[in-house]
Amino acid sequence: MAIGEKLLDIRDDVAIKLITKAAEKKDRVNAELKENGVKARITSFELQPGVPPSIVFCVDEVSDDSQ
């Protein structure tokens, strides 16, 4: 395995932990945004492998309070 491939490899247990934490944060932040009347929500997130791995949140404006 090349060094570049090794850097992109994330163990399953680490990926599960990162995704779980990101999903929980997304829910908490979206609830607080809604509570504060902000018309923006985290609509998705992306796991980026690396050392250390990182999570990128995508934020979009929403047209109503259904989200």
C-alpha positions in Angstrom: 0.0 0.0 0.0 1.4 3.4 -1.0 1.7 6.1 1.7 -1.0 8.2 0.0 -3.4 5.3 0.2 -2.6 4.6 3.8 -3.4 8.2 4.7 -6.8 7.9 3.1 -7.6 4.7 4.9 -9.8 5.2 8.0 -10.6 2.3 10.3 -14.3 1.5 10.4 -14.6 2.1 14.1 -13.0 5.5 13.7 -15.3 6.4 10.8 -18.4 5.3 12.8 -17.4 7.4 15.8 -16.7 10.5 13.6 -20.0 10.1 11.7 -22.0 9.6 15.0 -20.5 12.7 16.5 -21.0 14.8 13.4 -24.7 13.7 13.1 -25.3 14.6 16.8 -23.6 18.0 16.3 -25.7 18.6 13.2 -28.9 17.9 15.1 -27.9 20.2 18.1 -26.8 23.1 15.9 -29.8 22.9 13.7 -32.1 22.9 16.7 -30.4 26.0 18.1 -30.4 27.8 14.7 -34.2 27.2 14.5 -34.7 28.3 18.0 -32.8 31.5 17.3 -34.8 32.2 14.1 -31.8 31.7 11.8 -32.9 30.6 8.3 -29.8 28.4 7.8 -29.3 24.7 8.6 -26.5 22.2 8.3 -27.9 20.1 5.5 -25.1 17.6 5.1 -21.6 16.7 6.2 -18.6 15.1 4.7 -15.9 12.9 6.2 -12.5 13.8 4.8 -9.8 11.2 5.5 -6.4 12.4 6.5 -4.2 12.8 9.5 -6.2 13.7 11.4 -9.5 13.0 9.7 -11.9 16.0 9.5 -15.5 16.7 9.0 -16.9 19.5 6.8 -20.4 20.8 7.4 -22.5 22.1 4.5 -24.8 25.0 5.4 -27.8 26.1 3.3 -30.5 28.7 3.8 -34.0 27.2 4.3 -37.1 28.8 3.0 -39.4 27.6 5.8 -39.2 26.2 9.4 -40.0 22.6 8.3 -36.3 21.6 8.8 
